Amino acid sequence: MVFRWLGLRTFEVWLTGRLLASPTFHRLVARVHQKVQHMKHGVPPEELSGRGTHADDHGSSLKQFFGYFKEEIKDQMKGKPPNKF
């Protein structure tokens, strides 16, 4: 009985060592940690700036902007209050 316990304990130690040596395990833990930190504290500005901006979509974003701009001008001419986001 003691031999079986020692065998299981040895297997557990070996398996734990393999898991802790695995880069995949560490990447998984880092991603989970990052998601928890973002949920608790929000995304830091450094990471937001690293993702890039929507300035790459010049054509579609300019069309959208001018579309919204025209709508706002029309609404103001009609006397409607401005939209609050």
N, CA, C and O atoms as a Maestro MAE file, in Angstrom:
{
 s_m_m2io_version
 :::
 2.0.0
}

f_m_ct {
 s_m_title
 :::
 protein
 m_atom[340] {
  # First column is atom index #
  i_m_mmod_type
  r_m_x_coord
  r_m_y_coord
  r_m_z_coord
  i_m_residue_number
  s_m_chain_name
  s_m_pdb_residue_name
  s_m_pdb_atom_name
  i_m_atomic_number
  :::
  1 25 0.824 -1.195 0.000 1 A "MET " " N  " 7
  2 3 0.000 0.000 0.000 1 A "MET " " CA " 6
  3 2 0.869 1.260 0.000 1 A "MET " " C  " 6
  4 15 0.577 2.218 -0.716 1 A "MET " " O  " 8
  5 25 1.928 1.258 0.798 2 A "VAL " " N  " 7
  6 3 2.827 2.400 0.858 2 A "VAL " " CA " 6
  7 2 3.532 2.574 -0.484 2 A "VAL " " C  " 6
  8 15 3.747 3.702 -0.929 2 A "VAL " " O  " 8
  9 25 3.897 1.459 -1.136 3 A "PHE " " N  " 7
  10 3 4.564 1.524 -2.426 3 A "PHE " " CA " 6
  11 2 3.658 2.182 -3.472 3 A "PHE " " C  " 6
  12 15 4.119 2.976 -4.291 3 A "PHE " " O  " 8
  13 25 2.363 1.842 -3.436 4 A "ARG " " N  " 7
  14 3 1.428 2.436 -4.385 4 A "ARG " " CA " 6
  15 2 1.301 3.940 -4.156 4 A "ARG " " C  " 6
  16 15 1.221 4.709 -5.115 4 A "ARG " " O  " 8
  17 25 1.283 4.362 -2.894 5 A "TRP " " N  " 7
  18 3 1.200 5.787 -2.579 5 A "TRP " " CA " 6
  19 2 2.447 6.511 -3.078 5 A "TRP " " C  " 6
  20 15 2.356 7.605 -3.635 5 A "TRP " " O  " 8
  21 25 3.621 5.891 -2.873 6 A "LEU " " N  " 7
  22 3 4.865 6.511 -3.336 6 A "LEU " " CA " 6
  23 2 4.904 6.575 -4.857 6 A "LEU " " C  " 6
  24 15 5.416 7.542 -5.421 6 A "LEU " " O  " 8
  25 25 4.373 5.566 -5.523 7 A "GLY " " N  " 7
  26 3 4.327 5.569 -6.977 7 A "GLY " " CA " 6
  27 2 3.435 6.678 -7.499 7 A "GLY " " C  " 6
  28 15 3.793 7.364 -8.456 7 A "GLY " " O  " 8
  29 25 2.272 6.863 -6.878 8 A "LEU " " N  " 7
  30 3 1.361 7.942 -7.279 8 A "LEU " " CA " 6
  31 2 1.973 9.303 -6.996 8 A "LEU " " C  " 6
  32 15 1.840 10.226 -7.799 8 A "LEU " " O  " 8
  33 25 2.639 9.429 -5.864 9 A "ARG " " N  " 7
  34 3 3.267 10.699 -5.507 9 A "ARG " " CA " 6
  35 2 4.391 11.031 -6.494 9 A "ARG " " C  " 6
  36 15 4.538 12.184 -6.901 9 A "ARG " " O  " 8
  37 25 5.174 10.037 -6.873 10 A "THR " " N  " 7
  38 3 6.262 10.244 -7.831 10 A "THR " " CA " 6
  39 2 5.687 10.671 -9.182 10 A "THR " " C  " 6
  40 15 6.203 11.587 -9.822 10 A "THR " " O  " 8
  41 25 4.623 10.007 -9.607 11 A "PHE " " N  " 7
  42 3 3.971 10.359 -10.867 11 A "PHE " " CA " 6
  43 2 3.428 11.791 -10.810 11 A "PHE " " C  " 6
  44 15 3.530 12.537 -11.784 11 A "PHE " " O  " 8
  45 25 2.852 12.168 -9.665 12 A "GLU " " N  " 7
  46 3 2.317 13.531 -9.501 12 A "GLU " " CA " 6
  47 2 3.441 14.569 -9.594 12 A "GLU " " C  " 6
  48 15 3.278 15.602 -10.243 12 A "GLU " " O  " 8
  49 25 4.566 14.300 -8.957 13 A "VAL " " N  " 7
  50 3 5.703 15.219 -8.992 13 A "VAL " " CA " 6
  51 2 6.238 15.337 -10.420 13 A "VAL " " C  " 6
  52 15 6.533 16.441 -10.877 13 A "VAL " " O  " 8
  53 25 6.364 14.222 -11.120 14 A "TRP " " N  " 7
  54 3 6.842 14.242 -12.509 14 A "TRP " " CA " 6
  55 2 5.894 15.031 -13.402 14 A "TRP " " C  " 6
  56 15 6.323 15.854 -14.210 14 A "TRP " " O  " 8
  57 25 4.577 14.764 -13.242 15 A "LEU " " N  " 7
  58 3 3.581 15.438 -14.069 15 A "LEU " " CA " 6
  59 2 3.559 16.943 -13.787 15 A "LEU " " C  " 6
  60 15 3.436 17.739 -14.717 15 A "LEU " " O  " 8
  61 25 3.676 17.335 -12.535 16 A "THR " " N  " 7
  62 3 3.717 18.751 -12.170 16 A "THR " " CA " 6
  63 2 4.946 19.427 -12.765 16 A "THR " " C  " 6
  64 15 4.864 20.554 -13.254 16 A "THR " " O  " 8
  65 25 6.074 18.745 -12.723 17 A "GLY " " N  " 7
  66 3 7.300 19.292 -13.308 17 A "GLY " " CA " 6
  67 2 7.168 19.494 -14.803 17 A "GLY " " C  " 6
  68 15 7.613 20.512 -15.334 17 A "GLY " " O  " 8
  69 25 6.566 18.544 -15.483 18 A "ARG " " N  " 7
  70 3 6.359 18.678 -16.940 18 A "ARG " " CA " 6
  71 2 5.433 19.857 -17.244 18 A "ARG " " C  " 6
  72 15 5.686 20.634 -18.165 18 A "ARG " " O  " 8
  73 25 4.364 19.980 -16.463 19 A "LEU " " N  " 7
  74 3 3.411 21.065 -16.685 19 A "LEU " " CA " 6
  75 2 4.065 22.421 -16.473 19 A "LEU " " C  " 6
  76 15 3.883 23.329 -17.284 19 A "LEU " " O  " 8
  77 25 4.822 22.568 -15.394 20 A "LEU " " N  " 7
  78 3 5.465 23.847 -15.098 20 A "LEU " " CA " 6
  79 2 6.593 24.172 -16.074 20 A "LEU " " C  " 6
  80 15 6.964 25.338 -16.208 20 A "LEU " " O  " 8
  81 25 7.138 23.187 -16.747 21 A "ALA " " N  " 7
  82 3 8.193 23.435 -17.732 21 A "ALA " " CA " 6
  83 2 7.618 23.746 -19.110 21 A "ALA " " C  " 6
  84 15 8.361 24.119 -20.018 21 A "ALA " " O  " 8
  85 25 6.325 23.600 -19.274 22 A "SER " " N  " 7
  86 3 5.705 23.768 -20.582 22 A "SER " " CA " 6
  87 2 5.458 25.241 -20.907 22 A "SER " " C  " 6
  88 15 4.808 25.934 -20.124 22 A "SER " " O  " 8
  89 25 5.965 25.745 -22.056 23 A "PRO " " N  " 7
  90 3 5.699 27.128 -22.450 23 A "PRO " " CA " 6
  91 2 4.216 27.365 -22.762 23 A "PRO " " C  " 6
  92 15 3.702 28.464 -22.553 23 A "PRO " " O  " 8
  93 25 3.543 26.344 -23.256 24 A "THR " " N  " 7
  94 3 2.108 26.470 -23.554 24 A "THR " " CA " 6
  95 2 1.326 26.747 -22.281 24 A "THR " " C  " 6
  96 15 0.425 27.586 -22.274 24 A "THR " " O  " 8
  97 25 1.665 26.047 -21.203 25 A "PHE " " N  " 7
  98 3 0.997 26.270 -19.922 25 A "PHE " " CA " 6
  99 2 1.209 27.708 -19.449 25 A "PHE " " C  " 6
  100 15 0.278 28.349 -18.962 25 A "PHE " " O  " 8
  101 25 2.436 28.211 -19.591 26 A "HIS " " N  " 7
  102 3 2.730 29.575 -19.138 26 A "HIS " " CA " 6
  103 2 2.003 30.619 -19.985 26 A "HIS " " C  " 6
  104 15 1.550 31.633 -19.453 26 A "HIS " " O  " 8
  105 25 1.884 30.389 -21.302 27 A "ARG " " N  " 7
  106 3 1.119 31.309 -22.147 27 A "ARG " " CA " 6
  107 2 -0.349 31.325 -21.741 27 A "ARG " " C  " 6
  108 15 -0.976 32.383 -21.702 27 A "ARG " " O  " 8
  109 25 -0.900 30.140 -21.436 28 A "LEU " " N  " 7
  110 3 -2.293 30.052 -21.010 28 A "LEU " " CA " 6
  111 2 -2.512 30.816 -19.708 28 A "LEU " " C  " 6
  112 15 -3.477 31.569 -19.577 28 A "LEU " " O  " 8
  113 25 -1.618 30.621 -18.754 29 A "VAL " " N  " 7
  114 3 -1.736 31.318 -17.474 29 A "VAL " " CA " 6
  115 2 -1.601 32.828 -17.672 29 A "VAL " " C  " 6
  116 15 -2.321 33.597 -17.035 29 A "VAL " " O  " 8
  117 25 -0.694 33.261 -18.542 30 A "ALA " " N  " 7
  118 3 -0.510 34.690 -18.800 30 A "ALA " " CA " 6
  119 2 -1.762 35.298 -19.427 30 A "ALA " " C  " 6
  120 15 -2.159 36.406 -19.064 30 A "ALA " " O  " 8
  121 25 -2.390 34.580 -20.371 31 A "ARG " " N  " 7
  122 3 -3.621 35.096 -20.990 31 A "ARG " " CA " 6
  123 2 -4.752 35.218 -19.974 31 A "ARG " " C  " 6
  124 15 -5.477 36.212 -19.956 31 A "ARG " " O  " 8
  125 25 -4.896 34.197 -19.129 32 A "VAL " " N  " 7
  126 3 -5.946 34.249 -18.104 32 A "VAL " " CA " 6
  127 2 -5.680 35.414 -17.160 32 A "VAL " " C  " 6
  128 15 -6.603 36.149 -16.811 32 A "VAL " " O  " 8
  129 25 -4.427 35.590 -16.744 33 A "HIS " " N  " 7
  130 3 -4.071 36.698 -15.854 33 A "HIS " " CA " 6
  131 2 -4.378 38.044 -16.502 33 A "HIS " " C  " 6
  132 15 -4.921 38.940 -15.856 33 A "HIS " " O  " 8
  133 25 -4.024 38.185 -17.794 34 A "GLN " " N  " 7
  134 3 -4.269 39.438 -18.498 34 A "GLN " " CA " 6
  135 2 -5.773 39.728 -18.583 34 A "GLN " " C  " 6
  136 15 -6.192 40.867 -18.375 34 A "GLN " " O  " 8
  137 25 -6.575 38.722 -18.881 35 A "LYS " " N  " 7
  138 3 -8.025 38.932 -18.975 35 A "LYS " " CA " 6
  139 2 -8.614 39.331 -17.630 35 A "LYS " " C  " 6
  140 15 -9.485 40.198 -17.563 35 A "LYS " " O  " 8
  141 25 -8.140 38.700 -16.556 36 A "VAL " " N  " 7
  142 3 -8.630 39.050 -15.218 36 A "VAL " " CA " 6
  143 2 -8.241 40.485 -14.880 36 A "VAL " " C  " 6
  144 15 -9.060 41.238 -14.351 36 A "VAL " " O  " 8
  145 25 -7.004 40.873 -15.177 37 A "GLN " " N  " 7
  146 3 -6.561 42.242 -14.906 37 A "GLN " " CA " 6
  147 2 -7.361 43.257 -15.718 37 A "GLN " " C  " 6
  148 15 -7.705 44.322 -15.206 37 A "GLN " " O  " 8
  149 25 -7.662 42.936 -16.984 38 A "HIS " " N  " 7
  150 3 -8.455 43.846 -17.810 38 A "HIS " " CA " 6
  151 2 -9.871 43.968 -17.271 38 A "HIS " " C  " 6
  152 15 -10.461 45.048 -17.316 38 A "HIS " " O  " 8
  153 25 -10.421 42.871 -16.760 39 A "MET " " N  " 7
  154 3 -11.777 42.937 -16.204 39 A "MET " " CA " 6
  155 2 -11.797 43.765 -14.918 39 A "MET " " C  " 6
  156 15 -12.748 44.505 -14.668 39 A "MET " " O  " 8
  157 25 -10.756 43.641 -14.114 40 A "LYS " " N  " 7
  158 3 -10.704 44.364 -12.845 40 A "LYS " " CA " 6
  159 2 -10.369 45.837 -13.026 40 A "LYS " " C  " 6
  160 15 -10.986 46.699 -12.400 40 A "LYS " " O  " 8
  161 25 -9.386 46.129 -13.888 41 A "HIS " " N  " 7
  162 3 -8.837 47.485 -13.961 41 A "HIS " " CA " 6
  163 2 -9.019 48.174 -15.312 41 A "HIS " " C  " 6
  164 15 -8.662 49.343 -15.456 41 A "HIS " " O  " 8
  165 25 -9.559 47.482 -16.285 42 A "GLY " " N  " 7
  166 3 -9.691 48.061 -17.623 42 A "GLY " " CA " 6
  167 2 -8.411 47.852 -18.422 42 A "GLY " " C  " 6
  168 15 -7.385 47.440 -17.881 42 A "GLY " " O  " 8
  169 25 -8.487 48.139 -19.695 43 A "VAL " " N  " 7
  170 3 -7.335 47.966 -20.575 43 A "VAL " " CA " 6
  171 2 -6.444 49.193 -20.454 43 A "VAL " " C  " 6
  172 15 -6.921 50.317 -20.614 43 A "VAL " " O  " 8
  173 25 -5.141 48.996 -20.172 44 A "PRO " " N  " 7
  174 3 -4.249 50.142 -20.042 44 A "PRO " " CA " 6
  175 2 -4.046 50.851 -21.384 44 A "PRO " " C  " 6
  176 15 -4.100 50.214 -22.436 44 A "PRO " " O  " 8
  177 25 -3.814 52.162 -21.348 45 A "PRO " " N  " 7
  178 3 -3.653 52.936 -22.578 45 A "PRO " " CA " 6
  179 2 -2.501 52.452 -23.456 45 A "PRO " " C  " 6
  180 15 -2.565 52.583 -24.678 45 A "PRO " " O  " 8
  181 25 -1.434 51.886 -22.843 46 A "GLU " " N  " 7
  182 3 -0.310 51.397 -23.645 46 A "GLU " " CA " 6
  183 2 -0.767 50.286 -24.583 46 A "GLU " " C  " 6
  184 15 -0.337 50.222 -25.735 46 A "GLU " " O  " 8
  185 25 -1.635 49.418 -24.089 47 A "GLU " " N  " 7
  186 3 -2.108 48.315 -24.917 47 A "GLU " " CA " 6
  187 2 -3.090 48.802 -25.973 47 A "GLU " " C  " 6
  188 15 -3.143 48.255 -27.075 47 A "GLU " " O  " 8
  189 25 -3.855 49.815 -25.645 48 A "LEU " " N  " 7
  190 3 -4.793 50.342 -26.628 48 A "LEU " " CA " 6
  191 2 -4.052 50.972 -27.795 48 A "LEU " " C  " 6
  192 15 -4.454 50.809 -28.947 48 A "LEU " " O  " 8
  193 25 -2.975 51.690 -27.509 49 A "SER " " N  " 7
  194 3 -2.229 52.333 -28.586 49 A "SER " " CA " 6
  195 2 -1.502 51.304 -29.431 49 A "SER " " C  " 6
  196 15 -1.243 51.553 -30.608 49 A "SER " " O  " 8
  197 25 -1.171 50.174 -28.871 50 A "GLY " " N  " 7
  198 3 -0.492 49.128 -29.624 50 A "GLY " " CA " 6
  199 2 -1.409 48.423 -30.602 50 A "GLY " " C  " 6
  200 15 -0.929 47.833 -31.570 50 A "GLY " " O  " 8
  201 25 -2.687 48.465 -30.384 51 A "ARG " " N  " 7
  202 3 -3.630 47.791 -31.269 51 A "ARG " " CA " 6
  203 2 -3.828 48.544 -32.567 51 A "ARG " " C  " 6
  204 15 -4.382 47.993 -33.518 51 A "ARG " " O  " 8
  205 25 -3.395 49.770 -32.629 52 A "GLY " " N  " 7
  206 3 -3.590 50.566 -33.837 52 A "GLY " " CA " 6
  207 2 -4.887 51.329 -33.767 52 A "GLY " " C  " 6
  208 15 -5.712 51.124 -32.877 52 A "GLY " " O  " 8
  209 25 -5.043 52.208 -34.721 53 A "THR " " N  " 7
  210 3 -6.263 53.002 -34.781 53 A "THR " " CA " 6
  211 2 -7.034 52.636 -36.023 53 A "THR " " C  " 6
  212 15 -6.585 51.825 -36.834 53 A "THR " " O  " 8
  213 25 -8.164 53.220 -36.164 54 A "HIS " " N  " 7
  214 3 -8.973 52.977 -37.336 54 A "HIS " " CA " 6
  215 2 -8.597 53.949 -38.460 54 A "HIS " " C  " 6
  216 15 -9.340 54.104 -39.429 54 A "HIS " " O  " 8
  217 25 -7.452 54.594 -38.324 55 A "ALA " " N  " 7
  218 3 -7.010 55.528 -39.353 55 A "ALA " " CA " 6
  219 2 -6.628 54.793 -40.630 55 A "ALA " " C  " 6
  220 15 -6.528 55.403 -41.694 55 A "ALA " " O  " 8
  221 25 -6.414 53.479 -40.526 56 A "ASP " " N  " 7
  222 3 -6.086 52.694 -41.709 56 A "ASP " " CA " 6
  223 2 -7.268 52.601 -42.664 56 A "ASP " " C  " 6
  224 15 -7.080 52.409 -43.865 56 A "ASP " " O  " 8
  225 25 -8.473 52.735 -42.146 57 A "ASP " " N  " 7
  226 3 -9.679 52.650 -42.951 57 A "ASP " " CA " 6
  227 2 -10.113 54.049 -43.376 57 A "ASP " " C  " 6
  228 15 -11.226 54.467 -43.059 57 A "ASP " " O  " 8
  229 25 -9.265 54.770 -44.077 58 A "HIS " " N  " 7
  230 3 -9.551 56.160 -44.428 58 A "HIS " " CA " 6
  231 2 -10.850 56.297 -45.201 58 A "HIS " " C  " 6
  232 15 -11.682 57.138 -44.860 58 A "HIS " " O  " 8
  233 25 -11.039 55.498 -46.222 59 A "GLY " " N  " 7
  234 3 -12.205 55.658 -47.080 59 A "GLY " " CA " 6
  235 2 -13.504 55.459 -46.337 59 A "GLY " " C  " 6
  236 15 -14.380 56.322 -46.393 59 A "GLY " " O  " 8
  237 25 -13.653 54.343 -45.639 60 A "SER " " N  " 7
  238 3 -14.925 54.045 -44.986 60 A "SER " " CA " 6
  239 2 -15.165 54.946 -43.774 60 A "SER " " C  " 6
  240 15 -16.299 55.350 -43.519 60 A "SER " " O  " 8
  241 25 -14.098 55.262 -43.021 61 A "SER " " N  " 7
  242 3 -14.294 56.092 -41.841 61 A "SER " " CA " 6
  243 2 -14.647 57.530 -42.225 61 A "SER " " C  " 6
  244 15 -15.450 58.178 -41.554 61 A "SER " " O  " 8
  245 25 -14.046 58.021 -43.304 62 A "LEU " " N  " 7
  246 3 -14.390 59.375 -43.744 62 A "LEU " " CA " 6
  247 2 -15.837 59.423 -44.247 62 A "LEU " " C  " 6
  248 15 -16.555 60.389 -43.987 62 A "LEU " " O  " 8
  249 25 -16.258 58.391 -44.960 63 A "LYS " " N  " 7
  250 3 -17.649 58.333 -45.420 63 A "LYS " " CA " 6
  251 2 -18.594 58.323 -44.232 63 A "LYS " " C  " 6
  252 15 -19.598 59.035 -44.211 63 A "LYS " " O  " 8
  253 25 -18.253 57.501 -43.240 64 A "GLN " " N  " 7
  254 3 -19.094 57.438 -42.036 64 A "GLN " " CA " 6
  255 2 -19.145 58.793 -41.345 64 A "GLN " " C  " 6
  256 15 -20.219 59.260 -40.963 64 A "GLN " " O  " 8
  257 25 -17.991 59.420 -41.185 65 A "PHE " " N  " 7
  258 3 -17.948 60.712 -40.519 65 A "PHE " " CA " 6
  259 2 -18.820 61.725 -41.232 65 A "PHE " " C  " 6
  260 15 -19.626 62.410 -40.603 65 A "PHE " " O  " 8
  261 25 -18.660 61.823 -42.561 66 A "PHE " " N  " 7
  262 3 -19.444 62.809 -43.294 66 A "PHE " " CA " 6
  263 2 -20.932 62.461 -43.283 66 A "PHE " " C  " 6
  264 15 -21.778 63.356 -43.300 66 A "PHE " " O  " 8
  265 25 -21.256 61.171 -43.255 67 A "GLY " " N  " 7
  266 3 -22.656 60.768 -43.138 67 A "GLY " " CA " 6
  267 2 -23.252 61.240 -41.815 67 A "GLY " " C  " 6
  268 15 -24.345 61.806 -41.785 67 A "GLY " " O  " 8
  269 25 -22.526 61.003 -40.722 68 A "TYR " " N  " 7
  270 3 -22.991 61.467 -39.405 68 A "TYR " " CA " 6
  271 2 -23.052 62.990 -39.345 68 A "TYR " " C  " 6
  272 15 -23.975 63.569 -38.773 68 A "TYR " " O  " 8
  273 25 -22.050 63.621 -39.947 69 A "PHE " " N  " 7
  274 3 -21.998 65.074 -39.942 69 A "PHE " " CA " 6
  275 2 -23.224 65.656 -40.659 69 A "PHE " " C  " 6
  276 15 -23.862 66.585 -40.163 69 A "PHE " " O  " 8
  277 25 -23.542 65.094 -41.835 70 A "LYS " " N  " 7
  278 3 -24.711 65.572 -42.580 70 A "LYS " " CA " 6
  279 2 -25.994 65.357 -41.783 70 A "LYS " " C  " 6
  280 15 -26.863 66.227 -41.761 70 A "LYS " " O  " 8
  281 25 -26.117 64.199 -41.125 71 A "GLU " " N  " 7
  282 3 -27.306 63.930 -40.302 71 A "GLU " " CA " 6
  283 2 -27.439 64.963 -39.191 71 A "GLU " " C  " 6
  284 15 -28.527 65.483 -38.943 71 A "GLU " " O  " 8
  285 25 -26.324 65.258 -38.521 72 A "GLU " " N  " 7
  286 3 -26.360 66.225 -37.425 72 A "GLU " " CA " 6
  287 2 -26.758 67.612 -37.929 72 A "GLU " " C  " 6
  288 15 -27.553 68.299 -37.287 72 A "GLU " " O  " 8
  289 25 -26.217 68.022 -39.063 73 A "ILE " " N  " 7
  290 3 -26.564 69.337 -39.625 73 A "ILE " " CA " 6
  291 2 -28.055 69.375 -39.959 73 A "ILE " " C  " 6
  292 15 -28.739 70.352 -39.655 73 A "ILE " " O  " 8
  293 25 -28.553 68.310 -40.584 74 A "LYS " " N  " 7
  294 3 -29.980 68.257 -40.929 74 A "LYS " " CA " 6
  295 2 -30.847 68.335 -39.671 74 A "LYS " " C  " 6
  296 15 -31.842 69.059 -39.630 74 A "LYS " " O  " 8
  297 25 -30.443 67.564 -38.631 75 A "ASP " " N  " 7
  298 3 -31.215 67.575 -37.384 75 A "ASP " " CA " 6
  299 2 -31.201 68.961 -36.738 75 A "ASP " " C  " 6
  300 15 -32.214 69.416 -36.208 75 A "ASP " " O  " 8
  301 25 -30.056 69.623 -36.786 76 A "GLN " " N  " 7
  302 3 -29.970 70.957 -36.200 76 A "GLN " " CA " 6
  303 2 -30.829 71.950 -36.970 76 A "GLN " " C  " 6
  304 15 -31.429 72.847 -36.377 76 A "GLN " " O  " 8
  305 25 -30.890 71.789 -38.300 77 A "MET " " N  " 7
  306 3 -31.723 72.678 -39.114 77 A "MET " " CA " 6
  307 2 -33.208 72.470 -38.794 77 A "MET " " C  " 6
  308 15 -34.006 73.406 -38.858 77 A "MET " " O  " 8
  309 25 -33.562 71.228 -38.448 78 A "LYS " " N  " 7
  310 3 -34.951 70.920 -38.114 78 A "LYS " " CA " 6
  311 2 -35.276 71.307 -36.676 78 A "LYS " " C  " 6
  312 15 -36.447 71.351 -36.299 78 A "LYS " " O  " 8
  313 25 -34.258 71.586 -35.871 79 A "GLY " " N  " 7
  314 3 -34.478 71.982 -34.481 79 A "GLY " " CA " 6
  315 2 -34.467 70.811 -33.501 79 A "GLY " " C  " 6
  316 15 -34.866 70.971 -32.347 79 A "GLY " " O  " 8
  317 25 -34.021 69.646 -33.940 80 A "LYS " " N  " 7
  318 3 -33.928 68.480 -33.045 80 A "LYS " " CA " 6
  319 2 -32.727 68.629 -32.119 80 A "LYS " " C  " 6
  320 15 -31.711 69.205 -32.508 80 A "LYS " " O  " 8
  321 25 -32.840 68.107 -30.886 81 A "PRO " " N  " 7
  322 3 -31.697 68.171 -29.990 81 A "PRO " " CA " 6
  323 2 -30.596 67.204 -30.483 81 A "PRO " " C  " 6
  324 15 -30.894 66.218 -31.157 81 A "PRO " " O  " 8
  325 25 -29.351 67.487 -30.151 82 A "PRO " " N  " 7
  326 3 -28.248 66.614 -30.589 82 A "PRO " " CA " 6
  327 2 -28.343 65.242 -29.915 82 A "PRO " " C  " 6
  328 15 -28.854 65.122 -28.801 82 A "PRO " " O  " 8
  329 25 -27.845 64.213 -30.602 83 A "ASN " " N  " 7
  330 3 -27.811 62.859 -30.051 83 A "ASN " " CA " 6
  331 2 -26.733 62.754 -28.991 83 A "ASN " " C  " 6
  332 15 -25.619 63.248 -29.166 83 A "ASN " " O  " 8
  333 25 -27.075 62.108 -27.898 84 A "LYS " " N  " 7
  334 3 -26.087 61.843 -26.826 84 A "LYS " " CA " 6
  335 2 -25.694 60.390 -26.928 84 A "LYS " " C  " 6
  336 15 -26.554 59.515 -27.030 84 A "LYS " " O  " 8
  337 25 -24.378 60.119 -26.902 85 A "PHE " " N  " 7
  338 3 -23.906 58.745 -27.011 85 A "PHE " " CA " 6
  339 2 -23.821 58.114 -25.683 85 A "PHE " " C  " 6
  340 15 -23.439 56.948 -25.577 85 A "PHE " " O  " 8
  :::
 }
 m_bond[339] {
  # First column is bond index #
  i_m_from
  i_m_to
  i_m_order
  :::
  1 1 2 1
  2 2 3 1
  3 3 4 2
  4 3 5 1
  5 5 6 1
  6 6 7 1
  7 7 8 2
  8 7 9 1
  9 9 10 1
  10 10 11 1
  11 11 12 2
  12 11 13 1
  13 13 14 1
  14 14 15 1
  15 15 16 2
  16 15 17 1
  17 17 18 1
  18 18 19 1
  19 19 20 2
  20 19 21 1
  21 21 22 1
  22 22 23 1
  23 23 24 2
  24 23 25 1
  25 25 26 1
  26 26 27 1
  27 27 28 2
  28 27 29 1
  29 29 30 1
  30 30 31 1
  31 31 32 2
  32 31 33 1
  33 33 34 1
  34 34 35 1
  35 35 36 2
  36 35 37 1
  37 37 38 1
  38 38 39 1
  39 39 40 2
  40 39 41 1
  41 41 42 1
  42 42 43 1
  43 43 44 2
  44 43 45 1
  45 45 46 1
  46 46 47 1
  47 47 48 2
  48 47 49 1
  49 49 50 1
  50 50 51 1
  51 51 52 2
  52 51 53 1
  53 53 54 1
  54 54 55 1
  55 55 56 2
  56 55 57 1
  57 57 58 1
  58 58 59 1
  59 59 60 2
  60 59 61 1
  61 61 62 1
  62 62 63 1
  63 63 64 2
  64 63 65 1
  65 65 66 1
  66 66 67 1
  67 67 68 2
  68 67 69 1
  69 69 70 1
  70 70 71 1
  71 71 72 2
  72 71 73 1
  73 73 74 1
  74 74 75 1
  75 75 76 2
  76 75 77 1
  77 77 78 1
  78 78 79 1
  79 79 80 2
  80 79 81 1
  81 81 82 1
  82 82 83 1
  83 83 84 2
  84 83 85 1
  85 85 86 1
  86 86 87 1
  87 87 88 2
  88 87 89 1
  89 89 90 1
  90 90 91 1
  91 91 92 2
  92 91 93 1
  93 93 94 1
  94 94 95 1
  95 95 96 2
  96 95 97 1
  97 97 98 1
  98 98 99 1
  99 99 100 2
  100 99 101 1
  101 101 102 1
  102 102 103 1
  103 103 104 2
  104 103 105 1
  105 105 106 1
  106 106 107 1
  107 107 108 2
  108 107 109 1
  109 109 110 1
  110 110 111 1
  111 111 112 2
  112 111 113 1
  113 113 114 1
  114 114 115 1
  115 115 116 2
  116 115 117 1
  117 117 118 1
  118 118 119 1
  119 119 120 2
  120 119 121 1
  121 121 122 1
  122 122 123 1
  123 123 124 2
  124 123 125 1
  125 125 126 1
  126 126 127 1
  127 127 128 2
  128 127 129 1
  129 129 130 1
  130 130 131 1
  131 131 132 2
  132 131 133 1
  133 133 134 1
  134 134 135 1
  135 135 136 2
  136 135 137 1
  137 137 138 1
  138 138 139 1
  139 139 140 2
  140 139 141 1
  141 141 142 1
  142 142 143 1
  143 143 144 2
  144 143 145 1
  145 145 146 1
  146 146 147 1
  147 147 148 2
  148 147 149 1
  149 149 150 1
  150 150 151 1
  151 151 152 2
  152 151 153 1
  153 153 154 1
  154 154 155 1
  155 155 156 2
  156 155 157 1
  157 157 158 1
  158 158 159 1
  159 159 160 2
  160 159 161 1
  161 161 162 1
  162 162 163 1
  163 163 164 2
  164 163 165 1
  165 165 166 1
  166 166 167 1
  167 167 168 2
  168 167 169 1
  169 169 170 1
  170 170 171 1
  171 171 172 2
  172 171 173 1
  173 173 174 1
  174 174 175 1
  175 175 176 2
  176 175 177 1
  177 177 178 1
  178 178 179 1
  179 179 180 2
  180 179 181 1
  181 181 182 1
  182 182 183 1
  183 183 184 2
  184 183 185 1
  185 185 186 1
  186 186 187 1
  187 187 188 2
  188 187 189 1
  189 189 190 1
  190 190 191 1
  191 191 192 2
  192 191 193 1
  193 193 194 1
  194 194 195 1
  195 195 196 2
  196 195 197 1
  197 197 198 1
  198 198 199 1
  199 199 200 2
  200 199 201 1
  201 201 202 1
  202 202 203 1
  203 203 204 2
  204 203 205 1
  205 205 206 1
  206 206 207 1
  207 207 208 2
  208 207 209 1
  209 209 210 1
  210 210 211 1
  211 211 212 2
  212 211 213 1
  213 213 214 1
  214 214 215 1
  215 215 216 2
  216 215 217 1
  217 217 218 1
  218 218 219 1
  219 219 220 2
  220 219 221 1
  221 221 222 1
  222 222 223 1
  223 223 224 2
  224 223 225 1
  225 225 226 1
  226 226 227 1
  227 227 228 2
  228 227 229 1
  229 229 230 1
  230 230 231 1
  231 231 232 2
  232 231 233 1
  233 233 234 1
  234 234 235 1
  235 235 236 2
  236 235 237 1
  237 237 238 1
  238 238 239 1
  239 239 240 2
  240 239 241 1
  241 241 242 1
  242 242 243 1
  243 243 244 2
  244 243 245 1
  245 245 246 1
  246 246 247 1
  247 247 248 2
  248 247 249 1
  249 249 250 1
  250 250 251 1
  251 251 252 2
  252 251 253 1
  253 253 254 1
  254 254 255 1
  255 255 256 2
  256 255 257 1
  257 257 258 1
  258 258 259 1
  259 259 260 2
  260 259 261 1
  261 261 262 1
  262 262 263 1
  263 263 264 2
  264 263 265 1
  265 265 266 1
  266 266 267 1
  267 267 268 2
  268 267 269 1
  269 269 270 1
  270 270 271 1
  271 271 272 2
  272 271 273 1
  273 273 274 1
  274 274 275 1
  275 275 276 2
  276 275 277 1
  277 277 278 1
  278 278 279 1
  279 279 280 2
  280 279 281 1
  281 281 282 1
  282 282 283 1
  283 283 284 2
  284 283 285 1
  285 285 286 1
  286 286 287 1
  287 287 288 2
  288 287 289 1
  289 289 290 1
  290 290 291 1
  291 291 292 2
  292 291 293 1
  293 293 294 1
  294 294 295 1
  295 295 296 2
  296 295 297 1
  297 297 298 1
  298 298 299 1
  299 299 300 2
  300 299 301 1
  301 301 302 1
  302 302 303 1
  303 303 304 2
  304 303 305 1
  305 305 306 1
  306 306 307 1
  307 307 308 2
  308 307 309 1
  309 309 310 1
  310 310 311 1
  311 311 312 2
  312 311 313 1
  313 313 314 1
  314 314 315 1
  315 315 316 2
  316 315 317 1
  317 317 318 1
  318 318 319 1
  319 319 320 2
  320 319 321 1
  321 321 322 1
  322 322 323 1
  323 323 324 2
  324 323 325 1
  325 325 326 1
  326 326 327 1
  327 327 328 2
  328 327 329 1
  329 329 330 1
  330 330 331 1
  331 331 332 2
  332 331 333 1
  333 333 334 1
  334 334 335 1
  335 335 336 2
  336 335 337 1
  337 337 338 1
  338 338 339 1
  339 339 340 2
  :::
 }
}
